[in-house]
Amino acid sequence: MIDRFQAYINRCNLIAEGDKLILALSGGIDSMVLADLLLKTKVDFVAAHCNFHLRGEESDGDEKFVRDYAERNGIQCFVKHFDTEKYASENGISIEMAARELRYAWFEQLRQQLGYDKIAVAHHTDDQAETFFINLLRGAGLRGLKGMLPQNGVIIRPLLWASREQIRQYAVENQILWREDHTNAESVYLRNKIRNQLLPAFDELKPEARQGLYISLEYLASENELYRTLLKEKLAQIVEQDGDVQRFPYSAFLDCFVPRNDAKRLSEAKAPELVERPGYSFQLLFEWLRQYGFNADQCRFIFETMNTGIGNKYFSSTHQLIIGRDELQLSEIKAVENEEVQIGVGEDVIVLPIHLCFSKLEKTPDFVIDKSSDVAQLDFDKLKFPLTLRHWRYGDRFHPLGMKGSKLLSDFFVDQKFTEWQKRKVWLLVSADGDILWVVGHRIDDRFKIKKETKTIFECRMVK
């Protein structure tokens, strides 16, 4: 196994002569085997262990095990403690995602502090299979389905060639001790369900089913690399840089799929409904805009309104997109630097800052108020434009829906049990005269609610 380990490192150029590594050492079988292989191949490394405090005494036992191992083998060991559950709650993410964000952020901080070259993690082929199915179930494209790379920036995966069974066999043969995480056998998290339920069923389909999957993943990785290269070249041909503005002409959609000598059709192209293969057109648009923080839902909305929404504006956290008559215009928005975005108004104006959609509509007899916290429906005639999206400021006050009087936002936050992180990140929709119309995702102002006499509605909807 040592020979294959060294051959894989050489083939993928993972560790150069003189490189210093930080090894993510959890105490589990995978990272303990990687530590043993690094020691035997005389790689210069230190250990980094995360105590996420998710399994009580077991987490502390893992830490002691790693510390003792490092001391016995003369390895410098760094340990970091995290309140993982609190971080997950404050950021509205899963425990799995919280642990991932915390550990990689700390690994990189430690790497820079020490002046080391790379961070080694012990992912293997079975992890690849699990990641493939996770991304498949989430609806990933080629980039997500290709799996993990042997090297991604400063992160290297020297065991990505080995299976879980090969790693276990090596550990037993070389009398390597490890800590068993009992939660791996529990099918609580999606990854564990795939590991414990889906993959065993997959193995029963045909002999060497996983080997076929691993080969497919290698093909996907190669095809993704080629796709990215060709895409970069194509966008360089299409997108025109005009000062601070990038211009994406609609003719580019047709240019991809019809003969270049079909000048008449190209000259008449105004919008993507003329394209014979709109799925490809959307993908081209998405690949351009995702670089600037636009998500798939935003891009699909933009694509579907290009014919009818001339003048509409769409926002990511850093950029603004305007729909023109013959082109899309992208530019960096300066307002975000002050955490404030202005919103104008017009017939059927739709704006998408921070994944929000704004629209104007007439109240009909069968209208029913949407009481979802993701939607704010306001009396249009009571609003003063331009509106502004901004964060909370000291002294802000509004009239929470259902209350007759006003309330300090700071008191509202206390009532709603906001964390400090939530208070800093929450957005407010504010009128031109300073009235807070909506604490986005939480409560509208009672003075601007829909009433019987309301004629026109201004709807604000969170896009997820």
N, C-alpha and C positions, 0 to 999 in steps of 0.2 A: 504493500500500500504506500510505503514511503516513496518508492520509485514513481508510482503513478501521481502521487501528490506533487513531487518535484517536477515531473514532466508537464503537469497541468499548469503549474506556476510559470514554467518557462514558455510554454505554448501561448499563454495569455498575457505574458509580460506583467505579472502581478506584483512581483517583488524584485526590485533591482538591487544590485550590489550596494551595500551601505544604507539601504532603507531601514528606517526605524518604525516599528508598528505599535499600535495600541490594539490589544486583543480584547474583544468583548467577551468576558469570561463569566458566564452565569452559574457555572457549577453543574450544568446538565451535560449529558453524554456527548453532544455534538461539540460544544466549546472545549470540553476537557480533552477530547481526542485531537482537536485542532491545536491546543496548547502543547500536547505531547509531540505532535508532528513538527511544530515550530521549534521546539527545544532540540529535537533530534536532527533537524536540518540547520541548526545553529543560526536561526533568524533572531535579530535583536528586537525584543518586544517587551512591553509592560502590560499588565493586566488592568482592566477597568470593569468593576462590578457595580450593578445597579440594584439597590434594595428598594423595591416598589411598595413594600409593606402591604401586600395583597393577601398573604397567606399566613399572617400571624407569626408564630414561632418558626414555621418552616422557612419563611423569608430570612429571618435572622440566622437560622441554621445554614442556609445557603451561603450567607455572607461569611460566617465563621469557617465553613468548609473551604471557600475560595481563599480566604486570608491564610489559612493553615497550609494549603497547597502551595501558594505563592512563596510563603516563608521557607518551606522545605526545599523548594527548587530555586531559591535565590532570585525570584521574580519580583520586581517592584509592583505593588498593588495599590490601586486607587479605588475608593468606594464612595458612592454617592447615594444619599437617602432621598426618597421622593414621597410626597403625599399625593399619590397617583389618583385616588378617588376624588380628592378636592379639585385637582387640576382638570379632571374629566368633567366634573360638574360645572366648574366655572367656564369652561370652554365649550360646553354642550357637545362633547364627543364621547365615543365609547372608551371603556377602560383599555381595550387593546390599542386604540389609536393614541390615547394619552400616554401609555407606556412607550410606544414607538417614538412619539415626538420628544418625550423627555430624554430618552436614552441617546437618541442620535444628536440632539442639541448638545447634551453634555459631552458626548464623545468628541464632537467637533471642537467644543470649547477647550477640552483637555488637550486635544491634538495641537491646537494653536498655542496653548500655554507652554507645552513641552517642546514645541518646534519639531514634532514628529511628522512622518511622511504620509502614513496611511492608517486606516482603521480596518482591522480584520474581523469579519463576522463568520459564523459557522453554518451558513445556509447550505443545504444539500439538495439532491435531485428530488426528494420527496417534498421538500418545501416548495420547489418549483411547481410540482404537480398541484399542490394545495393552492398556491398563489394563482395558478392558471384558472382553476375552477372558481375561486373567489371572484376574480375579475370577470370571468365568463358570466357568472350569475348577476354581477353588477352592470353588465352591458358594456364591457370595454371594447375598444377597437384594437387595431394591430399593436399599438404601443403597449397596451395593457396585457394582451394575450401572449406577447413574446416572452414573458417571464422576466426573472432577474438576470442581470448581466454579471459576468465574472468580476468586472470592475465598473463602478459608477462613481466618477469623480475620485474622491479619496477612499471610498469604501471598496474593499476587495473581499471576494468570497472564494477562498482557496479550496473549499470542499464541495463546490457546486457540481463536481463530476461524480461524487460518491452518493450511494444510496444510504438510507437509514440502516438497512441490514448490514451493509459493508462496514459502516461506522461502528455498529454494535459488535460485530465479529472482531474488529480490530481492538476494541476496548477490552473484550473478554480475553483475547489471546495475549494482550500486553498488560493484563491485570491493572487496568486503569479504573480508578474509582470515580463515581459520579453521583450526583444527587438526582433523585427521581421526583419530578413535579407531578403530584397526584392529579392535578387539574387537567393534565394532558389526556387522561382517560375519560374525562367528563365531556359530554357532548353539549356544552353550554354555548361556547363561542362558535361562530361559523367555521373557522379554521378547524376546530376540533371535530365538528360534525363531518366535515369533508374527510378528515384524516381517519376517523373511526367508523364512518358509515359509508360514504360515497366511494372512497378508494378501494376498500375491500370488495365492494360490489363490482367496481371497475375491473379488478384483477380477475374476477370470475368470468368475465365476458370472453376472454381468450388468453392463452399463454403469452407472456411477455407483453401484455397490454401497455404497461407503464413504459417499457422500452420504446414502444412506438410513439407514445406521448412525448418522451424526452427528445426523440429525433424530430418530431413535429415542432417542438419548441425551439430547437436549434435552427430549423428552416425559418420559422417566424421571426427569430432574432435577425437572421441574415436579410430576410426580405424587408424587415422594418428599417434596417440600416440603409438599404438601397432606396426604399421609399422616401426616407427622410432626405437623402442626398438629392434625389430627383425633384422632390417637392421644393426644397430650398432653391434649386435652380429655376424651377417654374415660377415661383413667387417673385424671384428677382427679375424675371422677364415681364411679369404682369404689373406689379406694384410700382407706381411712379412716386418718387420723393420730390415734393414741391415745398421747399423750405421746411417748416415744421409739420407739414401735412403729408400723409401718405394717401395716394389716390388709387382706388381699385376700380377700373372701368368695367361696366357690365359686359362689354364685348368680350372680355376675357373668358367668361363662362362658355360662350359659343366657340371661342377660339380653340378651346381644348378638345372639342368634339366634332367640329365640321371642317371640311377641307379649307385650307387657307385661301384657295382661289375662289371660294364662294363669297365674294366681296359684298354682294347685295345683302345676304342674310346677316353678315357681320355688321354692316353699316346700319341695318335696321334694328339691331339688338338693343333693347332698352332694359330688359329685366329678365330674370331667370325662367319665367314661364315659357320662353321660347326655346329653352334648352331641351334637347332630346333626352338627356339623362340627368335629371335634376338631383338625383342622389349624389352624383359625383360633384356637381356644382356646389351643393351644400358642404360637402367634405372639404372642398378647396377653400371656401369661405371660413369654415371652422378652423382649419389648420392655420390660416392667416391670423385670425382674431384670438385664438387661444394663447398665442404668445404674449398678448397684452391683457390677460386676465379675464377675458370673456368666457363664460361657461357654455356648455352645449345647449342648454335651454335658451339662453339669451341669443345665441347664434341662430337657432332654429326660428325664434321669433323674428329676428332681423330678416332672415331669408324669406319668411312668409309674408312680410309686410313691405318688401322692397318696391312692389308695384303701386302700392296705395299710400305709402307713408313718406312722400317726399318732404324733407325738412325735419322729419322725426330725429330725435337724438337718443343715443343709447350710451350707457356708461359702464365701464368696469371700475375697479378701484383706482386706476391710474390713467385711463384713456377715454376719450369721447369719440363716438362714431356718428356721423351725420349721413342720412340718406339723401343723395343728390338725384338729379334727373337722369344723369347718364353714368354716375359713378358713386362709390362709397368713399367718404372722406374720414380719415382717422387722424387724430392728433392727441397729444398728451394734455391732460386737463390740469391747470394750475390750481384750481379751486381745492383739489384734494389735499394740497400741501397744508391748507388751513382747516382741513376736515370740514369743508362746507361746499355744497353744490347748489347752484341756483336752478330753478325750474320755471320756465316760461309757460304760457298757455296759448292755445289756439284750437281750432276745430280738430277734434280727434288727435290731439297731440299725445304721444306716448313716449315716456322717458324711462330708461332703465338704469338708475344708479343703484349701487349696492344691491343688485338683484331685486329691484322694485319696478313695478309697472304702473303708470299713471294714465287714466283715461277719463274722458268726459262723455256722459250719456244722459239722455232725456229720461225722466221718470215716467213709467207707464202704469196703467191701472193695476196690472198684475205684479208690480214690483214687490219683491220681498227682501228685506234687509239681510245682508250676509253678516252673521254674528261671529264669524271666524276671527280669531286674533290676528290672522295673516292679512286681513282685509280691513280697510277703513273707507267708509262711504260717507261723504261730507256734502253739505248743502253748498253747491257751487256758487250761488249768488251771494253768500256770506263771506266768501274768500277774497283776499286781496293779494294780487300777484305783483311781482314774481314770488313764488314760494321758495323756501330754502330748506335743504336737508343739512342738519348740523348735529353736533354732540351737545350734551348737557353742560350748562354753565351755572356757576354759583348764583343763587337767587332766582333761578327759573321757577315759574309758577304756572299752573293751568287748572282747568275745571274738569276733573275726571268724570267720565260718563256716569250719570246717575246721581251726581252730587250737585247741589245748588251753589255752593261756595267754591272758592279756589283753594288750591293746596300747593305747598312747595313741592317741587319734584323730588327734592332730597327726602321729604317725608313719605312721598309716594313710593320711593325706592325702598325705604325701610319697611313699609307695609307689605310690599311685594317680595321682601326678603332678597333684594338684589345683592349680589356680591360686589366687591370693589371693581372687579374686572367687568361685570355686566354694566355697571354705572358708567364706566369709561367708554364702553363700546356701543351703548344703545344710541340709536339715531332718533332725532326729533324732526317732524315736519312742521315748519314754522311759516306763518303768513308774512306778508311784506311789512305789516305793522307790529310784528313781534309776537303775535299770539301763537301759542303752541297748539297745533291742530291734532297731532297724533304722536304719542310715544310709540314709535314703530314696533309693531308686533305685540303691543300690550293694551293700550287704552286711547280712545279718541277724546277730544274735548267736548263736553256736553253742549256747549254753545253752538257747535257746528254740526250737530247730528241731523239726520234726516227727519223731517216732520211732514204732516199731512199737506201743508202748503208748499213744500219743496217742489220745484219744477225741474231743476237740473242737478245731476249728481256728479260729483268729482270722486272717482274711485281710485284708491291706492291699493295695489295688490302685491304681496311678496311673491316673487318667482323663485321656486326651489328646484 
